[in-house]
């Protein structure tokens, strides 16, 4: 069963963009974004199972230059597919 997770990354000062760019080159990392807030980068990853996810984190992501610490949240439930954003108010029916 495929495991999906969000990985929140703390980086060394000034390295968020470089870490995000390096993360998207790692197999299993679907997206990575430099962000504001408590973390510097948020990545979305997929793996075959929890063992593979653990290897991805410890062997690939933690070893990237500029990565200090990660917090991983495994997806346990998915919602319906994304819908276009924006309000339907004011639009003719």
C-alpha positions as CSV (number, residue, x, y, z in Angstrom):
1,X,0.0,0.0,0.0
2,X,1.4,3.4,-1.0
3,X,2.2,5.7,1.9
4,X,1.8,9.5,1.4
5,X,3.2,12.1,3.8
6,X,3.9,15.7,4.3
7,X,7.4,16.4,5.5
8,X,8.0,19.7,7.3
9,X,11.7,20.8,7.1
10,X,13.7,23.1,9.2
11,X,16.7,24.5,7.4
12,X,19.9,26.3,8.2
13,X,19.5,30.1,7.8
14,X,19.1,31.2,4.2
15,X,18.9,27.7,2.7
16,X,15.2,27.1,2.2
17,X,15.1,27.7,-1.5
18,X,18.2,25.4,-2.1
19,X,16.7,22.7,0.1
20,X,13.3,22.8,-1.8
21,X,15.1,22.6,-5.1
22,X,17.2,19.7,-3.9
23,X,14.2,17.9,-2.5
24,X,12.3,17.8,-5.8
25,X,15.2,15.9,-7.3
26,X,14.9,13.1,-4.8
27,X,12.8,10.1,-6.0
28,X,9.6,9.9,-4.0
29,X,9.4,13.7,-3.4
30,X,6.4,14.9,-5.4
31,X,6.5,18.6,-4.5
32,X,8.5,20.9,-2.2
33,X,7.9,24.5,-1.4
34,X,9.8,27.1,0.6
35,X,7.2,28.6,3.0
36,X,6.8,31.0,5.8
37,X,5.9,30.0,9.3
38,X,7.2,27.5,11.8
39,X,9.0,25.5,9.0
40,X,11.1,26.5,6.1
41,X,10.1,23.9,3.5
42,X,7.0,21.6,3.1
43,X,7.3,18.6,0.9
44,X,4.8,16.0,-0.2
45,X,6.3,12.5,-0.5
46,X,5.1,9.0,-1.6
47,X,6.7,5.7,-0.7
48,X,5.8,2.0,-1.2
49,X,5.4,1.4,2.6
50,X,6.6,2.8,6.0
51,X,10.0,1.1,5.7
52,X,10.7,2.8,2.4
53,X,9.4,6.1,3.8
54,X,11.8,5.8,6.7
55,X,14.7,5.1,4.3
56,X,13.7,8.1,2.2
57,X,13.8,10.3,5.3
58,X,16.9,9.0,6.9
59,X,19.0,8.1,3.9
60,X,18.0,10.9,1.4
61,X,16.2,13.9,3.0
62,X,18.1,14.2,6.3
63,X,21.4,14.1,4.4
64,X,20.7,17.0,2.1
65,X,22.9,20.1,2.8
66,X,21.0,22.6,4.8
67,X,18.5,20.2,6.4
68,X,18.5,20.5,10.2
69,X,15.3,18.6,11.2
70,X,12.2,17.2,9.8
71,X,8.7,16.5,11.1
72,X,6.7,14.0,9.1
73,X,2.9,13.7,9.0
74,X,1.6,10.6,7.3
75,X,-1.7,11.0,5.4
76,X,-4.4,8.8,7.0
77,X,-7.4,10.0,5.0
78,X,-7.9,11.7,1.7
79,X,-10.6,14.1,0.7
80,X,-12.4,14.4,-2.7
81,X,-10.3,15.5,-5.6
82,X,-9.4,19.2,-5.7
83,X,-12.0,21.6,-7.1
84,X,-11.3,24.9,-8.6
85,X,-10.8,27.7,-6.1
86,X,-12.9,30.8,-6.0
87,X,-16.4,31.8,-5.1
88,X,-19.5,30.8,-7.1
89,X,-21.3,33.9,-5.7
90,X,-22.3,36.4,-8.3
91,X,-22.0,33.9,-11.2
92,X,-25.1,33.1,-13.2
93,X,-26.5,29.6,-12.6
